[in-house]
Amino acid sequence: MAYSSRSFGFSFTITPMVKRLMIANVAVFVLSLIIGQGFVFDWFGFQPTRIILRPWGPITYMFLHGDLMHLAVNMLILFFFGPPLEGRWGEREFLRFYVICGLGGVALSYLFLPNMVIGASAAMYGVMLAFAMNWPDVPIYVWGIFPVKAKYLVGFFFVLSALSAFQSSGGAAGAGGGTAHFAHLGGLIAGFLYLRSDWRPGGQLARIKKAATRSRRLAIVPRDENADELKGAGSSSRRPREEAALYEKVDAVLDKISATGMSSLTSDELKLLDEVSKKHRTN
């Protein structure tokens, strides 16, 4: 799969967190071949029946792959779809989303799948979902030939995972013998819920942008000459000007986020966004 970066104004470069995750996955795969996959999977794969004995499994399973094809597919997805998201969100937010989707795969697997689960596929499905939610109409070239809009491609994967999930059986899911459809579905669901939630940084930014747009509209409304008398000493008429000044600062911060990501913000800029977000959450 591939896409044309010109379709959504993105100049493709591999980003730092995507690069680190790819290196980590490849390094762990090589190490597992040297040590022995059976031993590594047993100790670091996610096994619902051994969650108490292997509490690190929900994290470490994301870096294990059964064979070269399993690894290659996941890394290609990360390579193509990860950088635009990290560029928009920043390194920390992208990593947070990656891990949450992986944990979503664990959660659904724990409920429905008694077998071992390995692989980064849950996180990859979440990454594809996030890409489609941010750039729904970008054409994805399946096998480099057939263009399919991102939203339709991810919708197809969701339906396929849902239909296949309840037919999963046998073997170490994702380790050559089976496919962890519940993990894929869990990654999609966790990613969707996270992206729609108000407590993530992106949700706060959406509220702030909406409030900033509203404030600018208020600031340019012509003031009635009798407004001060009607509203009392002009206190209300000053409020749009004060909000406009505040959101000029917010606009500058939002522009910085668009250019360099959340991770580039200073502590004062983060504090400003937090204060404005809290203010409009209570309005």
C-alpha positions as CSV (number, residue, x, y, z in Angstrom):
1,M,0.0,0.0,0.0
2,A,1.1,3.6,-0.7
3,Y,-0.3,7.0,-1.2
4,S,0.5,10.3,-2.9
5,S,1.8,12.7,-0.3
6,R,0.8,15.6,-2.6
7,S,-2.8,14.6,-2.1
8,F,-2.9,16.2,1.3
9,G,0.0,18.6,1.2
10,F,2.5,16.5,3.2
11,S,6.2,16.2,2.3
12,F,7.1,12.7,3.3
13,T,10.0,12.2,5.7
14,I,10.4,9.5,8.3
15,T,9.8,11.0,11.8
16,P,11.9,10.3,14.9
17,M,9.4,8.2,16.9
18,V,8.4,6.2,13.8
19,K,12.1,5.5,13.2
20,R,12.7,4.4,16.8
21,L,9.7,2.1,16.8
22,M,10.8,0.5,13.5
23,I,14.3,0.0,14.8
24,A,13.0,-1.5,18.1
25,N,10.7,-3.9,16.2
26,V,13.4,-5.1,13.8
27,A,16.0,-5.4,16.7
28,V,13.6,-7.5,18.8
29,F,12.8,-9.8,15.8
30,V,16.5,-10.4,15.1
31,L,17.1,-11.0,18.8
32,S,14.2,-13.5,19.0
33,L,15.7,-15.5,16.1
34,I,19.0,-15.6,17.9
35,I,17.7,-16.6,21.3
36,G,14.8,-18.7,20.1
37,Q,11.3,-17.6,19.3
38,G,9.6,-20.2,21.5
39,F,11.4,-18.9,24.6
40,V,10.9,-15.2,23.7
41,F,7.2,-15.6,22.9
42,D,6.6,-17.6,26.1
43,W,8.1,-14.9,28.3
44,F,7.2,-11.7,26.4
45,G,4.1,-12.5,24.3
46,F,0.6,-11.7,25.7
47,Q,-1.0,-14.8,27.3
48,P,-4.4,-14.1,28.9
49,T,-4.0,-17.2,31.2
50,R,-0.6,-15.9,32.4
51,I,-1.3,-12.2,32.8
52,I,-0.4,-12.4,36.5
53,L,2.8,-14.3,35.9
54,R,3.8,-12.1,32.9
55,P,2.4,-8.6,33.7
56,W,4.7,-7.0,31.1
57,G,3.1,-9.0,28.3
58,P,0.5,-6.3,27.3
59,I,3.4,-4.0,26.3
60,T,6.1,-6.4,25.1
61,Y,3.8,-8.4,22.8
62,M,3.7,-5.4,20.5
63,F,7.4,-5.9,19.5
64,L,7.2,-9.6,18.7
65,H,6.6,-11.0,15.2
66,G,6.3,-14.6,14.1
67,D,8.0,-14.3,10.7
68,L,9.6,-11.9,8.3
69,M,6.3,-11.2,6.4
70,H,4.5,-10.4,9.6
71,L,7.2,-7.9,10.6
72,A,7.5,-6.4,7.1
73,V,3.7,-5.8,6.7
74,N,3.5,-4.0,10.0
75,M,6.6,-1.9,9.5
76,L,5.4,-0.9,6.0
77,I,2.1,0.3,7.5
78,L,4.0,2.2,10.2
79,F,6.4,3.7,7.6
80,F,3.7,5.0,5.3
81,F,1.0,6.1,7.8
82,G,2.9,7.0,10.9
83,P,5.0,10.0,9.9
84,P,2.0,12.3,8.9
85,L,0.4,11.6,12.3
86,E,3.5,12.2,14.2
87,G,4.1,15.3,12.3
88,R,0.7,16.6,13.2
89,W,0.6,15.4,16.9
90,G,4.3,15.3,18.0
91,E,6.4,12.4,19.2
92,R,4.8,11.9,22.7
93,E,1.2,12.0,21.5
94,F,1.9,9.6,18.6
95,L,3.6,7.2,21.0
96,R,0.7,7.5,23.5
97,F,-1.8,6.7,20.7
98,Y,0.4,3.8,19.5
99,V,0.5,2.2,22.9
100,I,-3.2,2.8,23.6
101,C,-4.2,1.0,20.4
102,G,-1.9,-1.9,21.3
103,L,-3.5,-2.1,24.7
104,G,-6.9,-2.1,23.1
105,G,-5.9,-5.2,21.2
106,V,-4.9,-6.8,24.4
107,A,-8.2,-5.9,26.1
108,L,-10.4,-7.5,23.4
109,S,-8.1,-10.5,23.1
110,Y,-8.3,-11.0,26.9
111,L,-12.0,-11.1,26.7
112,F,-12.4,-13.4,23.8
113,L,-9.2,-15.1,22.8
114,P,-7.5,-17.6,25.1
115,N,-4.4,-18.0,22.9
116,M,-1.1,-16.2,22.9
117,V,-1.1,-12.9,21.0
118,I,2.0,-11.3,19.5
119,G,2.6,-8.5,17.0
120,A,2.2,-4.8,16.4
121,S,-0.9,-5.2,14.3
122,A,-3.3,-3.7,16.9
123,A,-1.3,-0.6,17.0
124,M,-1.0,-0.6,13.1
125,Y,-4.7,-0.8,12.7
126,G,-5.1,2.1,15.1
127,V,-2.5,4.1,13.1
128,M,-4.4,3.4,9.8
129,L,-7.7,4.5,11.4
130,A,-6.1,7.7,12.7
131,F,-4.7,8.5,9.2
132,A,-8.2,7.9,7.7
133,M,-9.9,10.1,10.2
134,N,-7.4,12.9,9.5
135,W,-7.2,12.5,5.8
136,P,-10.3,10.5,4.8
137,D,-10.2,11.2,1.1
138,V,-6.5,10.6,0.4
139,P,-6.2,7.7,-2.2
140,I,-4.3,4.7,-0.9
141,Y,-2.8,2.7,-3.8
142,V,-3.4,-1.0,-3.0
143,W,-0.5,-3.1,-4.4
144,G,0.6,0.2,-5.8
145,I,-2.1,0.1,-8.5
146,F,-5.7,0.4,-7.3
147,P,-6.6,3.8,-5.6
148,V,-9.0,3.5,-2.7
149,K,-9.9,6.4,-0.4
150,A,-8.4,5.9,3.1
151,K,-11.8,6.0,4.8
152,Y,-13.1,3.1,2.6
153,L,-10.0,1.0,3.0
154,V,-10.1,1.3,6.8
155,G,-13.8,0.6,6.8
156,F,-13.1,-2.6,4.8
157,F,-10.5,-3.7,7.3
158,F,-12.9,-3.0,10.2
159,V,-15.7,-5.1,8.7
160,L,-13.2,-7.9,7.8
161,S,-11.7,-7.9,11.3
162,A,-15.2,-8.0,12.9
163,L,-16.4,-10.9,10.7
164,S,-13.2,-12.8,11.1
165,A,-12.7,-12.3,14.8
166,F,-15.2,-14.9,15.9
167,Q,-13.7,-17.5,13.6
168,S,-10.2,-17.2,15.1
169,S,-9.0,-20.4,16.6
170,G,-5.8,-22.4,17.3
171,G,-2.1,-21.6,17.6
172,A,-0.3,-18.5,18.7
173,A,-2.4,-15.8,17.1
174,G,-0.2,-13.7,14.9
175,A,2.7,-16.2,15.2
176,G,2.2,-17.9,11.8
177,G,-0.5,-20.3,12.9
178,G,-3.4,-17.8,13.2
179,T,-4.3,-14.2,12.9
180,A,-5.2,-12.1,15.9
181,H,-8.4,-10.6,14.6
182,F,-9.6,-9.7,18.0
183,A,-6.4,-7.7,18.5
184,H,-6.9,-5.9,15.2
185,L,-10.5,-5.1,16.1
186,G,-9.5,-4.0,19.6
187,G,-6.8,-1.6,18.1
188,L,-9.4,-0.1,15.8
189,I,-12.0,0.4,18.6
190,A,-9.4,1.8,21.1
191,G,-8.1,4.2,18.5
192,F,-11.5,5.4,17.6
193,L,-12.6,6.0,21.2
194,Y,-9.4,7.8,21.9
195,L,-9.6,10.0,18.9
196,R,-13.2,10.9,19.8
197,S,-12.5,11.6,23.5
198,D,-12.2,15.0,25.0
199,W,-9.4,14.2,27.4
200,R,-6.8,13.6,24.7
201,P,-4.6,16.6,23.6
202,G,-6.2,16.5,20.2
203,G,-9.7,16.8,21.7
204,Q,-8.5,19.9,23.7
205,L,-7.1,21.4,20.6
206,A,-10.4,20.9,18.7
207,R,-12.3,22.8,21.5
208,I,-9.7,25.6,21.6
209,K,-9.8,26.0,17.8
210,K,-13.6,26.2,17.9
211,A,-13.5,28.7,20.7
212,A,-10.9,30.8,18.9
213,T,-13.1,30.9,15.8
214,R,-16.0,32.0,17.8
215,S,-14.0,34.7,19.6
216,R,-12.8,36.1,16.3
217,R,-16.4,36.3,15.1
218,L,-17.4,38.2,18.2
219,A,-14.5,40.6,17.8
220,I,-15.5,41.8,14.4
221,V,-19.2,42.3,15.1
222,P,-19.9,46.1,14.9
223,R,-20.7,47.5,18.3
224,D,-24.0,49.2,18.7
225,E,-23.6,52.8,20.0
226,N,-26.1,52.1,22.7
227,A,-24.6,48.8,23.7
228,D,-22.9,50.2,26.8
229,E,-26.2,51.6,28.2
230,L,-28.0,48.4,27.5
231,K,-25.4,46.1,28.9
232,G,-24.1,48.1,31.7
233,A,-21.0,50.3,31.7
234,G,-19.5,48.6,28.7
235,S,-18.2,45.6,30.6
236,S,-19.6,43.2,28.1
237,S,-18.4,45.2,25.2
238,R,-14.8,44.9,26.4
239,R,-15.0,41.1,26.7
240,P,-14.8,40.3,23.0
241,R,-11.7,42.5,22.7
242,E,-10.1,40.7,25.7
243,E,-11.0,37.3,24.2
244,A,-9.6,38.4,20.8
245,A,-6.3,39.3,22.4
246,L,-6.2,36.0,24.2
247,Y,-6.9,34.0,21.1
248,E,-4.3,35.8,19.1
249,K,-1.9,34.1,21.4
250,V,-3.7,30.8,21.0
251,D,-3.6,31.1,17.3
252,A,0.2,31.5,17.4
253,V,0.5,28.3,19.5
254,L,-1.8,26.4,17.2
255,D,0.2,27.5,14.2
256,K,3.3,26.2,16.0
257,I,1.7,22.9,16.7
258,S,0.8,22.5,13.0
259,A,4.3,23.3,12.0
260,T,6.4,21.3,14.6
261,G,3.9,19.2,16.7
262,M,2.8,19.2,20.3
263,S,6.3,18.2,21.6
264,S,7.7,21.6,20.5
265,L,5.6,23.6,22.9
266,T,7.1,25.4,25.9
267,S,5.7,25.0,29.4
268,D,4.0,28.4,29.2
269,E,2.4,27.5,25.9
270,L,1.1,24.2,27.3
271,K,-0.3,26.1,30.3
272,L,-2.1,28.6,28.1
273,L,-3.8,25.8,26.1
274,D,-4.8,24.0,29.3
275,E,-6.3,27.2,30.8
276,V,-8.2,28.0,27.6
277,S,-9.4,24.3,27.3
278,K,-10.7,24.3,30.9
279,K,-12.4,27.7,30.4
280,H,-14.4,26.5,27.4
281,R,-15.1,23.1,28.9
282,T,-17.1,24.8,31.6
283,N,-18.9,27.2,29.2
